[in-house]
Amino acid sequence: MSIDEIVKLSQVGHVRFDNMEQALAIYLSAENRSKGLIYVGANTGQELPICKHYADKIYAFEPITNPSVWNQLILHEDYNTYCLNYALTDHNDVMCFHTSSNNFESSSLFEPQERITEFPDVKFTDIIFVKCRRLDHFHFVQFCDVLIMDVQGAELSV
């Protein structure tokens, strides 16, 4: 399915917000909650408490296993929040992942380009290998109605 087909089928389409709570509050409420929210690029889970207010189930994807990221992320796991150690792409494979010096927040499957000039304090020095899966690889997707991505330009691959 192309991104155009996905946007046509969705109620919202592609929207970019600087503040996740603002975006969720516009489209959801405590009464009109998401049945299943997929958060791609969850990093340490710093925004999961906000998501929990608006969703019954949360599936948080983060490919980085470095303890400074993963150990913080899994603290958010509970009966309705699941952390999955994968990068989401358009194929199932292992790929190179460019890590960043800002607690991995700007890390990406893509080689850094604009990020270097936009954020000169952020350095990209290491490449790690991460497990990649297609989103349709996971059976729970059919029950989800919200997709949030923070994947440094790889949205179309997801």
Secondary structure, DSSP 8 states (H G I E B T S, - for coil): --HHHHHHHSSS-S---S-HHHHHHHH--SSS-BS-EEEES-TT-TTHHHHHHHBS-EEEE-----HHHHHHHGGG-BTTEEEE--EE-SSSEEEEEEEETTTTTT-BSS--SHHHHH-TT--EEEEEEEEEE-GGGSGGGGG--EEEE--TT-TTT-
